[in-house]
Amino acid sequence: MTLIGWVQIGFLLAIVLASIKPLGLYMAKVFSGEKTVLAPVLGPLESAIYKLSGINRDKEQGWLAYTLAMLAFSVAGFVVLYAIMRLQAWLPVNPQGFAAVPSDLAFNTSASFVTNTNWQNYSGEAVMSNFTQMAGLAVQNFLSAATGMALAIAVTRAFVRSKAETVGNFWVDTTRATLYVLLPLSIVVAIAFIFLGLPQTMDGSVTATTLEGAKQVITLGPVASQEAIKQLGTNGGGFFNANAAHPFENPNAIANYINIFAMLSISAAMVYMFGQMTGNRKQGWVLISAIAVLLIAGIGITYWAETAGNPILTSLGLDPSMGNMEGKEVRFGQAMSTLYTAVTTGLSDGGVNSMIGSYTGIGGLVPMFLIHLGEVLPGGVGSGLYGLIVFAVLSVFVAGLMVGRTPEFLGKKIESREMKFAMLAVLILPLVILGFSAVSAMLPVAVAQIGTPGPHGLSEILYAYTSAAGNNGSAMAGLSGNTVWYNTTLGISMLIGRFGYVVPVMAIAGSLAAKQKIPSSKGTFPTDTPLFAGLLIGIILILGGLQFFPSLALGPIVEHFAMTAGQTF
Amino acid sequence: MSNKTTSPALLDPSIVFPAIKDAFIKLDPRQLIRNPVIFVTEVVAAFVSAIFIRDLIAGGGEAVFSGQIAAWLWFTVLFATFAEAVAEGRGRAQAESLKKTKSELVARRLKDGREEKIAATLLKLGDIVIVEAGELIPGDGEVIEGIASVNESAITGESAPVIRESGGDRSAVTGGTQVLSDWIKVKITVQPGSSFVDRMIALIEGAERQKTPNEIALSILLSGLTIVFLIVVVSTWGLAGYSGTLVSATVLAALLVTLIPTTIGGLLSAIGIAGMDRLLRFNVVATSGRAVEAAGDVDTLLLDKTGTITFGNRMASEFLPVPGVDAHELAEAALLASLGDDTPEGRSIVALANGTYGVATPDIKPDLVVPFAAETRLSGCDIGTRRLRKGAVDSVRNFTGLTEAECPPAFRQAVDKVARSGGTPLAVASGNKLLGVIHLKDIVKPGIKERFAELRAMGIRTVMVTGDNPVTAAAIASEAGVDDFLAEAKPEDKLAYIREQQRGGRLVAMCGDGTNDAPALAQADVGVAMQTGTQAAREAANMVDLDSSPTKLIEIVEIGKQLLMTRGALTTFSIANDVAKYFAIIPALFVVTYPQLAALNIMALGSPKSAILSAVIFNALIIIALIPLALKGVSYRPAGAATLLRRNLLIYGLGGLVLPFAGIKIIDLAVVFLHLV
């Protein structure tokens, strides 16, 4: 670790911190239905959308109607995306002339993009036509992100309202999230990317003649625009297989900086927005500080583990001063690679600018564990916020009794109905991750796809299901995921990880919205204090740790101790 | 506390031995399924027992290990059922004495004008019985004829007899209490088996015990965690299989039981019963567990002024002489004039003169004593030419023959001053001369102001309810330090106030005794009826205070809070414990396959088997160790939520994290020393 590395990390986090309040306030306005600075431009467009699609913007929905609308919207998105991929050979803008995407891969990819996971069992440049990229994948990049935001808004409203039957209108929330937040920011970021040299063209590729006289086909496409929403929507699905390690996706240090900033900013600001909308900004900051502590710890440990390097390589005579540079881009270095990795996994983004599979044991454990913690640091756009609220509700419930009152969070009593659905949501991650991992670990068809045998192979399997169920999308490359088994089970994992989680969460929202808001007093469990931040950190760590410690012990922890003992597998 | 029954020693043999027997009876899976965590433990214990038998038949050394694990798993279940049995036993002991008085009762039932003797248990709703002096009242009911003094000490512990008469607010009688004088006709108002005492016994014995809302929510959390750990343990078998480790079923069973929250799961119902029991020791009977929980959540306390905040009677607090009369002279006149006044107010004047003013009661026999009477509203005496009178201002002025205008200005000012401060002025005169004014006031109970400050720190508002006018009410309210008051309050005002508070999302507790309090008692989230109150009030309330002490409300709230805190503390403790258990078991599980994982054995436990056995033993013993805490409740001091949270998180959160590391290590040393594995 170097001072300059920490300065780079610190400076980026400082910029994000500075953006939280203005962006959070802006989003609070957007989702409270207030007029914003962009209203003169986008207002007519918004009205036109409602008119065309027959949406009554004043008619609100109960939690169930809201959830059903979201599910219907996602199913429709899934079907359209699947159809585009299967039919891309006959569709326009296919300069490379790609054939139809195979059915299992199309299923996996549709699930992946609809759930905001962006797990990619394919190389974009070798399988997906530009039409599929733009009309299919990029559209879902927007819509799945907007869906997540809408859900988080509905959950937020449950705490704002008292004795309410409705939680908002899904169609309006999704439209406003897209129009007022994602679209304008994407345009700004895309233009910045174009300036930094990312390609933005409809051409499929150029052919260059190398110095040796060989012909090289260089894939091009609408990369800059794709890249902007990939990060802003915490999607993470790259245009190219190499993702943000590819020079066309992430050419230099500044582009890398914008990448990380873009993925962090909205999710972090949404937490502030939660505080603002519930009338307790301090609550927002307390949640943000809990996130920050865990995320910075994750960044620090990864950075430390990677710069400490691999003693085995050192003993072979490699210069240890750079640390473990295997799988990392020299133009980013240790600090910016590990920062990207920790943020992308804490965030449910899943884009990568270095190969996590090449990380050391601990360096690979941290990103996996950050996903295990439930993708709340600060998580995907929207999904991070509602995941965090579930943890806050659990923390309040476990420890809240200790102040001698039945637990309440922000004036809402947490009772058996909320606990029932919270536990249902909590069950989803271990059930999917551990269930599929254990089956895959025993199934010859699945084990055969492992890149490296031994504990690292187990890490690869574990990481794949972790990433899928957590809707992250990053991969510990090595595992060949493009098989029927993995395409199917990972697709199912993503769907359950998203919808199996969000339906109970929405049920909680509906139940809380209907409750009376209780005024707080000195006897109320304080949730806007540093102590609560500490408690929340403890609950997140202990819950995550307890669920995944045995599996991590068999994978990355063994790898780590083996490495320090000079043993390889 | 007026009448707190002494609580039996925690390990009273008369409770412990029957509890051991009950603990085994409670192993019945049909009963145990109500407690999912312990039920799972029992299933796993049975499973490991089967493995033990298999190992025994197969031979080899494995049976020693699986046998011990099985035994400790059974102990875990037994300790949990024992905890519940002990809690029930303690409550039952309390109820038993009440039950005894009831079973032997004989009733004299009036039927078609004739009297017949039947067992009290055969009485039906609406039967009319006659009870004479010396007899026990056979069942709960209403006096329809006659008047009698009744000894209710069997229920209240208060030895002073109370008057019970037909009509009005004093018509309710309780089965098992004794008529001391006269006779009464009682109409039985409850079905056999649902009398007050029956309900109380049922609640304690657990037959009718239902889980309270928070208990249900907590059970869901615990069941959820149990399922999570089931997934973890089963998947560990698969993941270990990939790594070439065949984890034995015994070890997986041990892992599962140590991870699931057996500590809180085993103690949950004991905590609830102990909470009811604690209330009972304060002579308060809750008719539902839900009410005890709600007591912890109360934000507003409605307290009657009289008897709760102030002593029941007004008392003399000061003598205000008119110019030309010194205080000593006034005090002496007031004293002499009050010798004929036997009311508490009269006695308080004597006491004030004797005490603060140092005037001894003179040893003279007045020529004429005028006793206090409600019609004249004054009392006094004639000693020679001195004709001393004290009483209501108007009455005394009339006695002196002065018109209002003729009264000295200083006298009128003193009267005004007393009235403005919320007190009652009494005038003192000698012949036709006004000597001064006595300040009678409600005396706020000592210590009550501090009590209210504590409640405020806990976030609870106190509201004083009084029939006084707003001026008087405001004066007492500020002196007592309540947050709000309801002056000239009629029962419907109480009801309206409670509704308004509840609309704002607050939970309200109140106590009352009259029939006209019943609607408010029913509306309040925690309604405490006085045992001396009417049947209607007692039906409407969800708690009955056997001592009829309105101050109890404060203790009830504290007991509710303590109950919830105990639950929260043990839940946190239980979950925090798991960290250490992982560090004991995980290296033990996998160290054969991956010797590197020995690095995780930070407790340096003897061997994989000793580590696993130690974790299981710790897991079982911690339940026994925490039974006293579950029964007594965590120590409670009134404080704000932030302070409580900090303190309890430190003790039960951090403590729960650290303690098992030490505990498991010590047990492991013993296991290794004794060569148990």
Interface residues (C-beta under 8 A of the other chain):
Chain A: S162 L394 F397 V398 A399 G400 L401 M402 V403 G404 R405 T406 G411 I414 E415 S416 E418 M419 K420 A422 M423 L424 V426 L427 P430 L431 L434 G435 S437 A438 V439 A441 M442 V447 P455 G457 L458 L462 Q516 K517 I518 P519 S521 K522 G523 T524 F525 P526 T529 L531 L535 G538 I542 G545 L546 Q547 F548 F549 P550 S551 A553 L554 I557 V558 F561 A562 A565 Q567
Chain B: P213 N214 I216 A217 L218 I220 L221 S223 G224 L225 I227 V228 F229 I231 V232 V234 S235 T236 W237 G238 L239 A240 G241 Y242 S243 L259 E293 G296 D297 D299 R456 A457 M458 G459 I460 R461 G504 G505 R506 G560 K561 Q562 L564 M565 R567 G568 A569 T571 T572 I575 A576 D578 V579 Y582 I586 P587 L589 F590 Y594 Q596 L597 A599 L600 Y636 G640 A641 A642 L644 L645 R646 N648 L649 Y652 G653
